[in-house]
Amino acid sequence: MQRLNLNHLHTYSCVIACGSFSAAGEKLGLTQPAVSLQIRQLEQRLNVRLIERVGKRIKATSPGNLLLEHIIHIDAAVEHALLDLATHAQEVAGIIAIGTGATACIHLLPPILQTLRQQFPALEVRVSIGNTESVVKAVEENRLDLALVTLPATGRSLAVTPLMDDVFVAIFSAEETQLPEQVTPATLIPYPLVVFEAGSSTRALINQWYAESGIRIKPVMELGSIEAIKEMVAAGLGYSIVPSLSVAAAHHRRGLQVRSLTPALTRTLGIVLRQDKPLSKALHQVVDALMSLA
């Protein structure tokens, strides 16, 4: 019996995740005709149609969705096999892919990644930035090995470990002189708000903080970058509510005044892995390094 080509399976899952042959080819380092050929050969091997076009995007057919479920188990089995073989090697090596938010990437990961590089030169850690939903989905689909994200995080067969709490604070321009004695949702109403863009876990927490006081916010700016928000605030264009992690160091709060919130607002950062993810020596070292944040 002719065996399935694992590369063809990987290419197929990538095409569905990316939504097009060209985007999958760019991600895989293949030409579009090469991607199309692999999908055609896979369909011929299985004698079913795996892909259909809906509008401008490519979607999986019903048999294609069934295959995607099997690919998850196939990938897990291959990883387990590689892990069993890796136990015979002493060196911590390989590539570990992490997904996280911009704030954690800038303010938490650099010293951890530096230490890992010094201890394990053959270990390569790749970092991708995204919101909680997109990053967790990538872990679920085994495109990322783990995620460091704002909780809650939900998905199929995920192991979620709370890691640390991060308190939110209000930031104002250093030139602002008319600040409220107590920073509450009500006392902030007169000030223009510069805030995280809608759709992020952080924005949802901020919205909830105001909503519990019966206030619906109307931001003057919605930005996706914590550093851009801080620059706008420092320029006197408004105030913002940000994780204290982003202004913990003196050089990260230059040009800003920082105030505590009443009532307090806190988020929890956690590690997310697939429950069936085999912990290779490399992944184990990365997880242990992140757990040190607790």
C-alpha positions, 0 to 999 in steps of 0.5 A, a space after each residue: 500500500 502506498 504510504 501517505 507523504 507527511 510533507 503533503 499532509 503538512 502542506 495541506 494543513 498550512 493551505 487551510 490555515 492560510 486560506 490560499 495556495 500562495 500564502 501557504 507557499 510563502 510560509 513554506 518556502 515553496 512556489 504556488 505550483 509546488 503547493 498545488 501539485 502536493 495537494 493534487 497528489 494528496 487528493 489522488 492518493 486519498 481519492 477524495 476532494 479536500 479543498 473547495 473555494 468559498 468566495 476568495 478563500 480556500 476552505 476544507 471540504 467535509 472529508 478535508 476537515 476529517 483529515 485535519 483531525 487525523 493530521 493533529 494525531 499524526 503530528 502528535 505521534 511523530 513528535 512522540 517518536 522524535 521525543 523517544 529518540 531525543 532521549 538518547 541525545 544529551 544536548 538541548 537543541 532544536 527549535 521552539 516556537 512561542 506565541 505571546 502578546 507584545 507587552 510580554 514580548 518586550 518586557 518579559 521575554 528578553 532576559 529569559 531568552 538571553 539566559 536560554 541562549 547562553 545556557 543552550 547555544 543549540 536551542 533556537 527560540 522563535 517568538 510570534 506576536 498576536 492576541 490571545 485568541 490567535 496565538 492559542 489557536 496556533 497552539 491548538 493547531 500545533 503551529 506553535 509549541 506554547 503560548 504565554 498569554 492573558 488568561 482566560 484561554 479556551 480551546 480543545 485539549 489545552 493545558 493552561 497554567 496560570 503564571 503571574 498576575 499583572 496589575 493595570 495602572 493609569 498613565 498620563 503625560 508628565 506635563 499633565 497637572 490637573 490629575 484626579 486625586 483618586 483614579 476611578 472610572 468616573 473621575 477619568 470621564 473628562 479625559 481623552 482615552 487612548 486605549 488598546 484596539 478592540 478584540 484584544 484580551 486586554 481591551 476586554 478587561 479594560 471595557 469590563 472595568 468601566 462597565 462595572 461602574 456603568 460607563 461605556 468608553 469612547 476612546 479618541 484613539 485605539 492602537 495595537 501597540 503598547 509602545 505607540 500608546 505610551 508615546 501618544 500619552 507622553 505627547 499629551 494626547 490623552 491618558 491610557 490604562 496599561 499593564 504595570 509590566 509595561 512601565 515597570 522600568 524607569 526608561 519605559 515610563 519616560 515622559 509619563 506619570 503613573 497612577 494606581 486604579 480604584 478599584 484595582 484591575 488585574 490580569 493573569 498571564 499563563 502558559 498554554 500547551 496542548 495536552 498531548 504535546 510531548 515535552 522534549 528536552 528543549 521544550 522542557 527547558 523553555 517551560 521551566 524558564 517561563 515558570 521562573 516568572 512565577 
